[in-house]
């Protein structure tokens, strides 16, 4: 191969352009690894790069032969082969080791402003999306327990979260409007629906003649009550502290279902009592519907 300085310079410049374009192709393939056009361009660049390397290698061998012959007055152009070490699609072992070491130190991805911003945004979405759904779609609200009527399950001063359920059930702890103080609210346990028969005999609660096992109440009831039938579109409500609770057995009636504000799910304050509330619906599973 004849050695021409201008041709060699052109090959060097083309090799640099190929390397640069190859880096762009690799970056695009990270985003679209199945892109056929990008894959074809990558293979074309690799092939052309190897061709340039071969051409310059042949030129260098011809140059070395001229130098060995020591021609007089012959100017032999320099041929820079360093651009081919490594090839743009080959990663040196040292670089791989360095990358793995950096990943091990950082736990994977490097800690950058962009990554921190993405993590913060994701965390906010995970919190805010459920919050807005519950607050605006399910009427989630926050309350403070006003009396001792729900001891030991709830204590006066407990701060609770109530959410409107798709359907109430016997055993639910609910928040309702206070029938004796408009604008205030109470917290009670829902024990019966419209048509149910309610009775308290020998300290035990009976619904539709079915005795209810209630381990959550503070003590056995010291009063006798009923039987009474819950009126249409009403629910019957009792406190877990039965003997010190103003509830349906004192009001001598149930309360309209429309007065319920939500079912209590969680105690969020004080921190020593922070917990979710046990679902007591299973205690009422054996209650049969009234005839």
Steps between C-alpha positions, in 0.01 A plus 500: 500500500637845404544727798325834455496745789170659389326162478631396840378826654157443345487147644591630846225763482248245381595263782437778753158574347412133507591475870291808578198372306539159658471655849176675396361174362581317825322768706192478277501118524488522880164675460378288208690168507270338238528779241591324172635813331732574791626141505573516129683831537707353783606203288581727206720721719680199645570365152627835372714552808666162449560585134673827592713318756603242239588769246713693749666181621602421141627855460704473818656174382591665169648793689708270719629327187607835355678590822683167494620573149605851615408681180690821442287815495183299556256669743303228676174616667425412864208264554315528835339169596415596860142586405433129452591406859237411601235483232188703586293183540752332730527579873840447666507264800629778725197713422260213579668440836486871580132520411414198713696639793319833474165322482584295809584816694184685400263204509437505124423833338721802577350756738427798278266798529279347231473167683423676830232709332343190343503318835338795681234535229419127515476510880266801490278331243484183708376707795290768333306292247346265763445797735307705243299192397400423859437864594294608199349171381455310828451797738795412721495725807692540827334506842578503871309258722289727726398265785586181688202314352717279272751382761702284491504497117533878478592748769393860536750714309597233249529649152351280234450470124157415361421413137160462340464130407316363203274323750477499880486174694417386852810536717630817332617790717345812349496877540156663508337833568422555868118494528512705822753762386461610137837563337686254726564133437520168686682170448303177549482140385232406246325184620175475304312615189139580419271207583742340747373410846721628788499367855729507803450210740729382782770744392514368142395654170254306282426590139213311338520263799867427423738568796811695396844423640651844571850476651568863407251654749626635833259299716171316484190715478331569832167589345214311339372630170249407232411325296458786251503502121720747313291740292523528123815669360658513846792326669543408866815626673662408834823604671756235604489652850135395517420604855636854451393569143228728370387297204192346343388329819491845668350679199240221474548492125742442219653776287442569131759334278552839332650640823803270483816681390725201447653183635800533733811324369801636683628669817776741397560681829633479766798310359491246783154388381557528124342194340229377267173383654407134494205417280229351726256415221567128547333519844168562324527246218256259665225762527211399277291756320164571664201311363 
